């Protein structure tokens, strides 16, 4: 698409990159923000759609198995232990794939994403650590024709995976594997700077950060030090509108179209959550299974009261003084939801917020845009008037 052209999804475009490739002709049926097709996508990728009467599938999508894990020998420089990067490396080393679609960073800015078709383990490792900004991953599909790449592992977030699945059968590939990351609340580069400046003691030295299961944001700095800030201490009035409109209208937190999902949200603190959705996901997990310390998923606590309180606090843009935020954080960390219940807390909190945002900002699409599973979850809570 020519520079400066209006994206078909307009203000809720996630800049997934499809419009920057020759597959732009498919965008009106492929874009997650123009066309929601969860059931068809799940059926095509996994052989069936999620069972809405099964509480786990209602929240987390189609799954064969769920577990938690960490690498016994963590990768140096990885954001957590490095499971995603290790899978990418093993996929290349084993000959399972010819390339890995992943995201490196600009040499000029650590948070500016640079999508790449990595052909070597070194290129995959150079992509470790999340970049919490909108990333045009799918623009590198343009490089596939004539590249010799016939088997591809694509690592991406939900909106990218939805678009990729929609054009999968038109790609010059013999096999596609999809490793998904749970994703929520990305920002533009300018928005990220606002977030860092309002949240961290040293915004210019932050290497990576994550909203973690202990209800704190964990910042890692370039000197190796770690800084934590309670969720409840964020400058909500300043940050309320900093997240990308695409993220405020997204309901694919758990990456429903991926073969295998790796993230932190459904695991106890210090571990990663694994969701195997189909046989291809099993193949990806088998690449690293011998290197993992694995354990069953767990679930403790009750999220519902905390979610309802959070809905009201966010809508009113409440900002707590730091001492009170620390106190609330300590209490919630001790008695709050853990494991899968924490994941449901996070999903409930974001789905209710996003449903309210869509109904207020795009009422003309709300009915068709909010998928059935999200509507069922949102209906369990009392939302402010639109």
N, C-alpha and C positions, 0 to 999 in steps of 0.2 A: 504494500500500500504506500503511495507517495507520501513523503514527509509532509506533515501538516494536515493530512487528510483526516476527516472525521471518522473515528472508529464506529463500526455498526452498533456496538453496545454503548456508545457515547460515554456518559459520565461514569457508568459502572463497569467499564472495560478494565480487565485485570492485566492487560499488556502481556498476554501469554505467549505472543510471538507468532501465532498462526497467520495473522494479517500481514506479517512481514515475509511470508513464504508463498510459493506458488499454490499452496492449498487454501489461499484466501477465498477462493470460489466456494468453499464449503462452509464458510464461517457462520452463515445464518442458521445452519442446522447443527454446527459443531460447538459454537460458543456457549459456554455454561450460563451466560448472562442474557442470552437471547432465547435459548431453548433448554428447558430442563428435561432430561430423559434418563433419569436414574434407573428405572425398571428395565428399559431396553439395553442400557449400557451394562447393567449387572447381568442380565440374561446372556448377552453376547460374550462377556468376559469370563463369567463364572458358571454359566449353564443354568442359572436361576436367579431370581431377584430375592431381596431380603424378605424374611417372614416378619411382618409387622406385629404379629402376636407373640413373637419371641422377644423378650425384653432386651437381650444382648444384641440381637440383629436389628431391632428397632433403632438402637443407638449406634452400633458400631458397623453395621452392614453385614453382608454375606461373609461367613467365616467357616473354615474347616476346624481350625484350632487357634487358640490364643495362649500366649505364654509371656514370661518376662525373662530378660537375659542381660548379660554384659559380657564383653570380651574378657577372657582370662588374662590376656596380655594387651592392655589398651594401646591404641595407636597414639603415638606422640603427636600432640598438636590437634587432636580431634576434639570436637565440642564435648562429647561425653566419652564413651569408650571407643567409638569408631566403627560400630557395626555396619552402618551404611557404606562407608568407604571400603571396609574390608570385603563386603559383598561385591562391590564394583571391581576391586582388584582381583578377587578370586574368579569372577566371571570372565575376565580377560585371560588370566593365567591358565584357566582350565580349557579355554577354547569354546566356552559356552556361547560367547558373543564376540563380535568383531570390534565393537565400540560401546562406550557408555556415554549417554547424554547426561551431563552433570554441569555444575555451575562453579566456575572459578571466580576470582575477584580481579578487578581492575588493578594494574600496578600503581595507579594514582590514588586509589581510594579503596579501603578494605571492605566497604559495604556496597560498592557498585558491582552488580552481578555481570559475569561474562559467561554465557552458555557456551559449551564446547562439546564436540563429539570426541571424547577421549579415546585414544588408541593404545595408550600405554598405562601401566600401573602408576607411574610417576605423575601423569596428567590427572588421573583420578585422585590421587592423594593431594594434589594441589588444589582440589576442589573441596577439601574437608572444611567443616564449619559452615553453619547456616548463614545465608545472607537474608535478613528479614525485610527485604525490599522487593517490590514487584520485579519479576524477571521474565524476559521474553524467550523462555527456553525453546519454544517450538520454531523460532526463526531458523535454527540450525538444521531443521528438516530440509531446508533448501539445499544443503550440502550432500544429501543422500544420493541423488541420481549421479551415477558415474564414479562414486566413491569406493566401490567394492564392498561396502558394508551391507551385509545381507542379514545379520543377526544383531539386534540392538537391545541393550538394556537402557531404558529411560528412567531416570530418577526425577521425580517431580511432585508437585502439590496438586490438590484436587482440581482446580480450574484447568490446569495444564493437561492433566490426565483425562478429564472429560473431553476436551477438544481432541487430544491425541487418539482416544478410543473412537471418536466419531469419524476420523479419517484413516484409521488403521488399515483398512482393507485396500486403500488406494496407495499406500506407501510401497516403495520398491524393496520390500523386506520379505525374507522367508520366515522370520520369527521375531516377535517383539516380546520382551519381558518388561514389566512395569513394577518398579520399586517405589512405593508411595510414602510420603511424609505427611503426618497430620499437620494441618496448617490453619492458622487463624491470625488475623490482625496484622497483615503486612502494611507497609507504608511507602510513600514516595521517599526518595533520598532526603528531600527537605523535611518531610514529616518525621523521618527517623532522627534527624538532627534535633528537632523540637523535643522529641521523646527523650533522647539522651541528655539534653541540656536540662530538662525538667526533672530527671530521675536519678542521674548518676553524679557522684562527687567529682568525676573526672571524665567528661563525655568524650574528650579527644583521645583517650587511651583505651577505650572499650574495644576489645577484640571480638567478643560475642556475648550474647545474653540469652536467657530463656526464662519464661514464666514457669516456675517449677511446682511440684506437688506439695511443697511445704508452705505454699501460699506466699512465696517470696520471689522476687525477680533476682536472678543470679547474674551478676556482671563479672566477666573475666577481663582483667586489664593486661596491657602489654608487658608489664613487669611481673606477671604471673599471679598477682594478688586477686582476691575475690571480694566483691562487694555485694551485699544483699539488701534489698529494699522490700518492705511488706507491700503486697498488692494494695492494701487499704491506705497506704501513704502516698499513692500517686496523685498528681495534680490533675484531678479529673476535669475541672473546668477548662484547663488549658489543653488537655489531651482528648477531650470527648470527640472532637471532629478531626483528629489528626490521622486516623486510620483510613485506608483507601476505601472509597465507596464500594468497590468490588468486594472487599472483605466484609463490609457491613451488610452486604446482600448475598453472602455465600452461606450455603447449608451443607457443604461437603467437608466438614472439619476432619473426618476420619478417612478421607480419600477412598471412596466406595469403589472406584474402578481399578485400583491397583491390585496386582497379583499378591504382593506382600507389602504390609505396612510396618514401618519401624518408627517409633517415636516414644516419648516419655510418658504421655498422659495417662495411660491405664496401668502404670507400674508403680510400685513403691519407690520412694526416693532413692536415687543412685542406680536404678535399673532402667532398661528400655522395655517397651511394650511391643510385642510382635503379634501381628494378625495375619495368618495365612488364609487367603481367600480361595485358592484353587491349586491345581497341580503345578502350574508354573511357579507359583509362590513357594511350594514345597521344594522345587528344584533350587530356587534361589537360597532358601534357608539351609538346604543341605550343603551348600558350598562352604558354609562357615559353622555348621552345627558342632563339629568336633572342637571348635575353638571357643565355644560359648559355655558360660555358667548359666544354665537355664533353670527356671522354677515356674510353678503354676501361677496364674493370676490370682489375686486376692481382692476382697472388697469389704470395707468396713465403714461404719458411720451412716449418717443420713444427711443428704445434701439439701433437701427441699426447703427448709426454713432459710438457710443461707442464700439460696438462689433467689427466693422471693425478696429478701431484704436487699440483695444486690441490685435487683431490677429497680426498686424504688430509689436506692442511693445513686445509681448511675443516671437515672432519668432526671434527678434533681441536681446532678453534678456536685455531689457532696465531697468535700475535701476535709479529711481529718487532720488534726495536728499530729506531728510526728510521734510524740510520746503515746498518744492514744492509738495510733496506727500500729505501733510496735506491740502494745498491750493486746489489741484485738488479734493481731497476727499470731502472737504467742498462744492465745487461748484457742484459736481456730486450728493452729498447727497441732495442738495437743488432742483436741476432741473432734476435729473436723473429718470430712470424708477422706478415705484412703483408697488406693488402688483403683478398681473399676468404678467405685462410687465417686472418687475424685474426677475421673473422666466424665461421668454423667453430670457432675456439678459443672464442669467446664462447658460441656455441650449445652446443657440447659441454659446456662448464663449467656452464652453467645447466640443460641438460637432465639431466645426470647428478645434479646437486644436487637438482633438482626431483623426479626419479623416486625418489630415495632418500627425500625428504621425504614424498611421497605414500605410498610403501610403508610408511613408519614411522607416519604419522599417520592415514592413511585406507586401510589395506590392503583394506578391503571394496570400494573402487572402483578400485583401482590397475589391475586387468586391463583394464577398459573405458575408463578415463580417459586412460591414456597412449597416444597415437595410434601407429599402426604405424610412421610415419617416425621418431618419437622413440624408440620401442623399438629400432629398428635402429641408431640412433646410439648410444644408451646401451649396447647390447650390445658395443660395441667397447672398453669400459673395465671395469676391475675396481672394483666398488663395495664399500664396507664392508658388513658384515652388517646386516640390518634387525632 
